[in-house]
Amino acid sequence: MDGRAVAPAAGTVLNALATGTGSAFAIDLETTASVELTNDGEIVGTIAGKPQADTTLVERCAAMTIVEYAERAGLDETDVGARIDTESEVPMASGLKSSSAAANATVLATLDALEVADSVERIDACRLGVQAAREAGVTATGAFDDASASMLGGVTVTDNTADALLVREEVDWHALVYTPPEQSYSADADVSACERVAPMADLVEELALEGRYGEAMTVNGFAFCGALEFSTGPMIDVLPDVTGVSLSGTGPSYVAVGERETLERVKPRWDERDGTTRLLQTRTDGTRTT
C-alpha cells in the first residue's frame, strides 16, 4: 500500500511567537512525501539529498497517523510500518515553513497509503502534523498557522494555543522571496524577545482580521526584525512599491507580496544581495495527494 502527497511552503503575515495568534499564506514551493506501508512495524524516513538529516518529524507524522487511522483502514497498528521518502524545493531553516510542509505531506501521504485520505478532514490531518511537530521539537508554537496555510492553501489566521482556525481566505497575489545564505531554526528563536513586541502583534492581528494582510505583514516585519535582530534593509529595499513585506517566520527569509509586474520591477534590488531570490505565485489548493 503506497501513498504520495505534495504540500506547499508558506510565508508569514503574523508571527505567532508573541501572542499565540498567527497568520500565514501558501506559496508555490513544494515538498513531496511518498509512503510505503510495511508489515514489520518499523518506521523509517529519508530526505532526498540529505542522508544525514534528522528524520524525526516525518517518522513521527507517519507513526501518529498510523496509530490514529489504522483501525479505520482495517489494519492492526502494531503490525504496520512505513518507509517515508521526502524531497523538497523548500530550503530548510529558512523561515518558509519547510517543517510544516514536510509534516503535511507525510500525514496526507500516509493517509493515502492507508486508503482513508478522502474520509479525513484536511484540518484534522493538519492538527495531527502539528502535534507531531511539537513532539519532535521542531517548533516553538506548534506552527498551526503555518501548517494550516500549507494544508488548506490561501491565507489563514489561527489561534495556535487552541489549534483553532479563525479565518481562511483565498488571495490573488504573487510573492517575491529573498533567502540569505544563513539558516535560522525556529526552535532556537528568542521567544521572550518576541513576547515583548506583543502590542505590535495585537495590531497585526487586528489588521489581518480586517483583511488588510499587506499592512499586517509590514508591521509584523518591522516588529520581528527588531525582536529577532534581523536587518530591516531588505524590507526597505522594496517599500513602498509592494503590497506588503515581512521577515518570514523566524527568518532569515523575507517575503513580499503584490502584483507580478511590481515584484518583477523590485526583484533586482534583492538580486544584489547575497542569497537567492524567487518570484512565485501564492497557492490556494494546499496539500494534495498525487
PABA-890482 format. One record per residue: x, y, z of N, C-alpha, C in turn. Coordinates in steps of 0.2 Angstrom, whole numbers, plus 2048, in hexadecimal, padded with zeros to 3 digits. Example, Ala and Ser with C-alpha at 12.3 -4.5 7.8 and 13.67 -1.06 7.14 Angstrom:
# PABA-890482
 npx npy npz capx capy capz cpx cpy cpz
 842 7E4 827  83E  7EA  827 842 7F0 827
 840 7F5 823  844  7FB  824 840 800 827
This chain:
# PABA-890482
 npx npy npz capx capy capz cpx cpy cpz
 804 7FA 800  800  800  800 804 806 800
 804 80A 7FB  808  810  7FA 804 816 7FA
 807 81C 7FC  803  822  7FC 808 828 7FA
 806 82D 7F7  80A  833  7F5 806 839 7F6
 809 83E 7F8  806  845  7F9 80B 84B 7F9
 809 850 7F7  80D  856  7F5 80A 85C 7FA
 80E 860 7FD  80C  865  801 810 86C 800
 80D 871 800  811  878  7FE 814 87B 804
 819 87F 803  81C  883  808 817 889 80A
 819 88D 80F  815  893  810 819 899 813
 816 89E 812  81A  8A5  815 816 8A7 81A
 819 8AC 81E  815  8AE  824 812 8B5 823
 80C 8B5 826  808  8BC  827 809 8BE 82E
 808 8B9 833  809  8BB  83A 80D 8B5 83E
 812 8B7 841  816  8B2  845 813 8B0 84B
 811 8AA 84D  80D  8A8  852 811 8A8 859
 818 8A9 859  81C  8A9  85F 81A 8AE 864
 817 8B4 862  816  8B9  867 810 8B8 86B
 80A 8B5 868  804  8B5  86B 800 8AE 86A
 803 8AA 866  800  8A4  865 7FB 8A4 85F
 7F9 8AA 85C  7F5  8AB  856 7FA 8AC 850
 7F9 8A8 84B  7FD  8A9  845 7FA 8A9 83F
 7FD 8AA 839  7FA  8AB  833 7FF 8A9 82E
 7FD 8A5 828  802  8A4  823 7FE 8A2 81D
 802 8A2 817  7FF  8A1  811 803 89C 80D
 800 897 809  804  892  805 807 895 7FF
 80D 893 7FD  811  895  7F7 813 88F 7F4
 815 890 7ED  816  88B  7E9 81D 888 7E9
 81F 885 7EF  825  881  7EF 822 87B 7F3
 825 875 7F0  821  86F  7F2 826 86A 7F6
 823 866 7FA  826  860  7FD 822 85A 7FC
 825 855 7F9  821  84F  7F8 823 849 7FC
 81E 845 7FF  820  83F  803 81D 839 7FF
 820 834 7FF  81E  82D  7FD 81E 829 803
 819 825 804  819  820  80A 817 819 807
 81B 815 809  81A  80D  808 818 80A 80E
 812 807 80F  811  804  815 814 7FD 815
 816 7FA 81B  81A  7F4  81C 816 7F0 821
 818 7EA 822  815  7E6  828 81A 7E4 82D
 81F 7E8 82D  824  7E7  832 824 7EB 839
 820 7F0 838  81F  7F4  83E 824 7FA 83F
 829 7FA 83A  82E  7FF  83B 82C 805 836
 82E 80B 839  82D  811  835 834 815 834
 835 815 82D  83C  818  82B 83B 81D 826
 83E 823 827  83D  829  823 844 82B 81F
 844 82D 819  84A  830  816 848 836 813
 84D 83B 812  84C  841  80F 851 841 809
 84E 842 803  852  842  7FD 858 847 7FD
 85E 844 7FB  864  849  7FB 866 84B 802
 864 848 807  866  84A  80E 866 844 812
 86B 840 811  86B  839  815 86C 83A 81C
 86F 840 81E  870  841  825 86B 845 829
 866 847 825  860  84B  828 85C 847 82D
 85A 84B 832  855  848  837 84F 847 834
 84D 840 835  846  83E  832 841 83D 837
 842 840 83D  83D  83F  843 836 841 841
 836 847 83E  82F  84A  83D 82B 845 839
 82E 843 833  82A  840  82E 828 839 831
 82D 836 835  82C  82F  838 826 830 83D
 826 835 841  821  836  846 81A 837 843
 81A 83B 83D  814  83C  839 811 836 837
 815 832 834  812  82B  831 810 827 837
 814 827 83D  812  822  842 80B 825 845
 80B 82B 846  804  82D  84A 7FE 82C 845
 7FF 82D 83F  7FA  82C  83A 7F8 825 83A
 7FD 820 83A  7FB  819  83A 7F7 817 841
 7FA 81A 846  7F6  819  84D 7EF 81B 84C
 7EE 821 849  7E7  824  849 7E3 821 844
 7E5 81E 83F  7E1  81D  839 7E1 815 837
 7E6 811 83A  7E7  80A  837 7E1 806 838
 7DD 807 83E  7D7  803  83F 7D2 805 83A
 7D1 80C 838  7CC  80E  833 7CE 80A 82C
 7D5 809 82B  7D7  806  825 7D6 7FE 825
 7D4 7FB 82B  7D4  7F4  82C 7DA 7F1 82D
 7DF 7F5 830  7E5  7F2  832 7E7 7F2 839
 7EC 7EE 83B  7EE  7EE  842 7F4 7F3 843
 7F3 7F8 846  7F9  7FD  847 7FF 7FA 849
 7FF 7F5 84D  806  7F2  850 80A 7EF 84A
 806 7ED 845  80A  7E9  83F 80C 7EE 83A
 809 7F4 83A  80A  7F8  834 810 7FD 835
 815 7FC 830  81B  800  82F 81A 805 829
 81F 809 828  81F  80D  823 826 80F 821
 827 810 81A  82D  813  817 82B 81A 814
 82E 81F 817  82C  826  814 832 829 811
 831 82B 80A  836  82E  806 833 835 805
 837 83A 807  835  841  805 83B 845 801
 838 849 7FD  83C  84E  7F9 839 855 7F9
 83D 85A 7F9  83A  860  7FA 83E 866 7F6
 83A 86B 7F4  83D  871  7F1 83D 876 7F6
 83B 875 7FC  83B  87A  801 841 87A 805
 845 87F 805  84B  87F  809 84A 87E 810
 84E 87A 814  84D  879  81B 84F 87F 81F
 84C 87F 825  84E  885  82A 84F 88B 827
 84A 88D 822  84A  893  81F 844 898 820
 83F 896 824  83A  89A  826 834 898 821
 834 894 81D  82F  892  817 82B 88C 819
 82B 88A 81F  827  885  822 828 87E 81F
 82F 87C 81E  831  876  81B 82E 870 820
 82E 871 826  82C  86C  82B 824 86B 82A
 820 870 82A  819  86F  829 818 86C 822
 81B 86E 81D  81A  86A  817 81C 863 817
 821 861 81A  823  85A  81B 81E 856 81F
 81C 859 824  817  856  829 810 855 825
 80E 85A 822  808  859  81E 808 854 818
 80E 854 815  80E  850  80F 80F 848 812
 812 848 817  813  841  81A 80C 83E 81D
 809 842 821  802  840  823 7FE 83E 81E
 7FD 843 819  7F8  841  813 7FA 83B 80F
 801 83A 80E  803  835  80A 802 82E 80E
 803 82E 815  801  828  819 7FA 827 819
 7F6 82C 819  7EF  82B  818 7ED 828 812
 7F0 82A 80C  7EF  828  806 7F1 820 805
 7F7 81F 809  7F9  818  809 7F4 813 80C
 7F1 816 812  7EC  812  816 7E5 812 812
 7E5 816 80C  7DF  816  808 7D9 819 80C
 7DA 81E 811  7D5  821  814 7D5 829 813
 7DA 82B 80F  7DB  833  80E 7D4 836 80D
 7D0 834 809  7CA  837  807 7C5 838 80D
 7C6 834 812  7C1  834  818 7C4 838 81E
 7C9 83B 81D  7CC  83F  822 7CC 846 820
 7C9 84A 825  7C9  851  824 7D0 854 823
 7D2 859 81F  7D9  85B  81E 7DB 85F 824
 7D6 862 828  7D9  866  82E 7DA 861 833
 7D7 85B 833  7D9  856  838 7E0 853 837
 7E1 852 830  7E8  850  82E 7ED 855 830
 7EB 85B 82F  7F0  861  831 7F2 860 838
 7ED 860 83D  7EE  860  844 7F2 85A 846
 7F2 854 842  7F6  84E  844 7FD 850 842
 7FF 853 83D  805  855  83B 808 85A 840
 804 85F 842  806  864  847 808 861 84E
 804 85C 850  806  858  856 80C 854 855
 80D 851 850  814  84E  84E 81A 853 84E
 819 859 84C  81E  85E  84C 820 860 853
 81B 861 857  81C  862  85E 820 85D 861
 81E 857 860  821  851  863 828 850 861
 829 852 85A  830  851  858 835 857 859
 832 85C 85D  836  862  85F 838 867 859
 834 867 854  837  86B  84E 833 872 84E
 82F 873 853  82B  87A  853 82A 87C 85A
 82A 883 85A  829  886  861 822 887 862
 81E 887 85D  816  889  85E 812 883 85C
 814 87E 859  810  879  856 80E 87B 84F
 80F 881 84D  80F  884  846 808 882 842
 803 882 846  7FD  881  843 7FB 886 83D
 7FD 88C 83E  7FC  891  839 800 88F 833
 806 88D 833  80A  88B  82D 807 885 82A
 805 880 82F  803  879  82C 7FC 87A 829
 7F8 87E 82C  7F1  87F  829 7F1 882 822
 7F6 887 821  7F7  88A  81B 7F9 885 815
 7FE 881 817  801  87C  813 7FC 877 811
 7F8 875 816  7F3  86F  815 7ED 872 811
 7EA 878 813  7E4  87A  810 7E5 87F 80A
 7EB 882 809  7EC  887  804 7E9 88D 806
 7EB 893 803  7E8  899  804 7EC 89C 80A
 7E8 8A1 80D  7EB  8A5  813 7E7 8A2 819
 7EA 8A0 81F  7E6  89E  825 7E8 8A2 82A
 7E4 8A3 82F  7E5  8A6  836 7E3 8A1 83B
 7E7 8A0 840  7E6  89B  844 7E8 89D 84C
 7E4 899 850  7E6  899  857 7EA 893 859
 7F1 894 859  7F5  88E  85A 7F5 88B 861
 7F2 88F 865  7F2  88C  86C 7EC 887 86D
 7E7 887 868  7E2  883  868 7E1 87F 861
 7E6 880 85D  7E6  87D  856 7DF 87E 853
 7DD 884 853  7D7  887  851 7D8 88B 84A
 7D4 889 845  7D4  88D  83F 7CF 893 840
 7D2 899 83F  7CD  89F  840 7CB 8A1 839
 7CF 8A2 834  7CE  8A4  82E 7D2 8A0 828
 7CE 89F 823  7D2  89D  81D 7CF 8A0 817
 7D4 8A3 813  7D1  8A7  80D 7D6 8A6 807
 7D4 8A6 801  7D8  8A5  7FB 7DA 8AC 7F9
 7E0 8AD 7F7  7E3  8B3  7F5 7E6 8B2 7EE
 7E6 8B7 7EA  7E9  8B7  7E4 7EF 8BC 7E4
 7F4 8B9 7E6  7FB  8BC  7E7 800 8B8 7E3
 806 8BC 7E1  80C  8B8  7E0 810 8BA 7E6
 816 8B6 7E7  81A  8B7  7ED 821 8B7 7EA
 825 8BB 7ED  82C  8BC  7EC 830 8BA 7F2
 834 8B5 7F2  837  8B2  7F8 83F 8B3 7F7
 842 8B6 7FC  849  8B7  7FD 84B 8B2 803
 850 8AE 801  853  8A9  806 85A 8AB 807
 85D 8AD 80C  864  8AE  80D 867 8A7 80E
 86E 8A7 80E  872  8A1  80E 871 89D 815
 870 8A1 81A  870  89E  821 86A 89A 822
 86A 896 828  864  893  82A 862 895 831
 85B 894 832  859  896  839 853 891 83B
 855 88E 840  850  889  842 84B 88C 847
 844 88B 846  83F  88E  849 83F 88B 851
 841 885 852  841  883  859 846 886 85D
 84B 88A 85A  850  88E  85D 84F 895 85E
 849 897 85C  847  89E  85C 846 8A1 863
 848 8A7 864  847  8AA  86B 840 8AC 86C
 83D 8A8 86F  835  8A8  870 834 8AE 875
 838 8AF 87A  837  8B5  87F 837 8BC 87B
 83C 8BC 877  83D  8C2  873 836 8C3 86E
 834 8BE 86B  82E  8BF  867 828 8C1 86C
 827 8BE 872  822  8C0  876 822 8C7 878
 827 8CA 878  828  8D1  879 825 8D6 874
 824 8D3 86E  821  8D7  869 819 8D5 868
 816 8D2 86D  80F  8D0  86D 80B 8D6 86B
 80B 8DC 86D  807  8E1  86B 807 8E2 864
 80D 8E2 860  80D  8E2  859 809 8DC 856
 80A 8D6 859  807  8D0  856 800 8D1 857
 7FD 8D4 85C  7F6  8D5  85D 7F3 8DA 857
 7F7 8DF 855  7F5  8E3  850 7F5 8DF 849
 7FB 8DB 848  7FB  8D7  842 7F5 8D2 842
 7F3 8CF 847  7ED  8CB  847 7E7 8CF 845
 7E6 8D5 848  7E0  8D9  846 7E0 8DA 83F
 7E6 8DC 83C  7E6  8DD  835 7E4 8D7 831
 7E7 8D1 833  7E6  8CB  82F 7DF 8C9 82F
 7DB 8CA 835  7D4  8C8  836 7D0 8CD 832
 7D2 8D3 830  7CF  8D7  82C 7D0 8D6 824
 7D5 8D1 823  7D6  8D0  81C 7DC 8D4 819
 7DF 8D8 81E  7E4  8DD  81B 7EB 8D9 81C
 7EC 8D4 818  7F2  8CF  819 7F8 8D3 817
 7F8 8D7 812  7FF  8DA  810 801 8DF 816
 7FD 8E3 819  7FF  8E7  81E 801 8E3 824
 7FD 8DE 825  7FF  8D9  82B 806 8D6 82A
 807 8D4 824  80E  8D1  823 813 8D6 825
 813 8DC 822  818  8E1  823 819 8E3 82A
 814 8E4 82E  814  8E6  835 818 8E0 839
 816 8DA 837  819  8D4  83A 820 8D3 838
 822 8D5 832  829  8D5  830 82D 8D9 834
 82B 8DF 835  82F  8E4  839 830 8E2 840
 82A 8E0 843  82A  8DE  84A 82F 8D8 84B
 82E 8D2 847  832  8CC  848 839 8CD 846
 83B 8D1 841  842  8D2  83F 845 8D5 846
 842 8DA 849  844  8DD  84F 845 8D7 855
 840 8D3 856  840  8CE  85B 846 8C9 85A
 846 8C7 854  84B  8C1  852 851 8C4 84F
 852 8CA 84F  859  8CD  84D 85B 8CC 846
 856 8CC 841  857  8CC  83A 857 8D3 837
 85A 8D4 832  85A  8DA  82F 854 8DC 82B
 852 8E2 82C  84C  8E5  828 84D 8E7 821
 854 8E7 81F  856  8E9  819 852 8E6 813
 851 8DF 813  84E  8DC  80D 847 8DF 80D
 844 8E0 812  83D  8E3  812 83D 8EA 80F
 842 8EE 811  842  8F5  80F 844 8F5 807
 847 8F0 805  849  8EF  7FE 843 8EF 7F9
 83D 8EC 7FC  837  8EB  7F7 831 8F0 7F9
 832 8F3 7FF  82D  8F8  800 82E 8FE 7FD
 828 902 7FB  821  901  7FC 81E 8FD 7F7
 822 8FA 7F2  81F  8F8  7EC 81A 8F2 7ED
 81C 8ED 7F1  819  8E7  7F2 813 8E8 7F7
 80E 8E3 7F6  808  8E3  7FA 80A 8E2 802
 80E 8DE 803  811  8DC  80A 817 8D8 80A
 81B 8D9 80F  822  8D5  80F 823 8D4 817
 826 8CE 818  827  8CC  81F 82D 8C7 81F
 830 8C7 825  835  8C1  827 830 8BB 827
 832 8B6 824  82D  8B0  824 82F 8AB 82A
 82B 8AA 82E  82C  8A6  834 831 8A9 838
 836 8A5 83A  83C  8A7  83E 842 8A8 83A
 841 8AA 834  846  8AB  82F 84A 8A5 82D
 84F 8A6 828  851  8AD  826 84E 8AF 820
 849 8AC 81D  846  8AE  817 841 8B4 818
 840 8B8 812  83B  8BD  812 837 8BC 80C
 830 8BD 80D  82B  8BC  808 827 8C3 807
 827 8C4 800  823  8CA  7FE 81D 8C8 7FA
 817 8CB 7FA  812  8C9  7F6 80F 8CF 7F2
 80C 8CE 7EC  809  8D3  7E8 808 8D1 7E1
 807 8D5 7DD  806  8D4  7D6 80D 8D1 7D3
 80C 8CD 7CE  812  8CA  7CB 817 8CF 7C8
 814 8D4 7C4  818  8D9  7C1 81C 8DD 7C6
 819 8DE 7CC  81C  8E2  7D1 822 8DE 7D4
 821 8D8 7D5  826  8D4  7D8 82C 8D3 7D3
 82A 8D2 7CD  82F  8D1  7C8 834 8D8 7C8
 830 8DD 7C9  834  8E4  7C9 839 8E4 7CF
 837 8E2 7D5  83B  8E3  7DB 840 8DD 7DC
 83F 8D7 7D8  843  8D2  7D9 84A 8D3 7D9
 84D 8D7 7D4  854  8D9  7D3 857 8DB 7DA
 853 8DF 7DE  855  8E2  7E4 857 8DC 7E9
 854 8D7 7E9  855  8D1  7ED 85B 8CD 7EA
 85B 8CD 7E3  860  8C9  7DF 867 8CB 7E1
 868 8D1 7E3  86E  8D4  7E5 871 8D1 7EB
 86D 8CF 7EF  86F  8CC  7F6 871 8C5 7F5
 875 8C3 7FA  877  8BC  7FA 871 8B7 7FC
 871 8B2 7F8  86B  8AD  7F9 867 8AC 7F3
 861 8AA 7F4  85D  8A8  7EE 856 8AB 7EE
 854 8AE 7E9  84E  8B1  7E8 849 8AE 7E3
 843 8AC 7E5  83E  8A8  7E1 838 8AC 7E0
 835 8AC 7DA  82F  8AF  7D9 82A 8AA 7D8
 825 8A9 7DC  820  8A4  7DD 819 8A6 7DD
 815 8A1 7DC  80E  8A3  7DD 80B 8A0 7E4
 806 8A3 7E6  803  8A1  7EC 7FF 89B 7EA
 7FD 897 7EF  7F9  890  7EE 7F3 890 7F2
 7EE 88E 7EE  7E7  88D  7F1 7E5 886 7F2
 7E9 881 7EF  7E6  87A  7F0 7E9 876 7F5
 7EF 879 7F9  7F1  875  7FF 7F4 86F 7FD
 7F4 86A 802  7F7  864  802 7F3 85F 7FE
 7F5 85B 7FA  7F1  856  7F6 7F5 850 7F4
 7F1 84A 7F3  7F4  844  7F1 7F5 844 7EA
 7FA 840 7E8  7FC  840  7E1 7FC 839 7DE
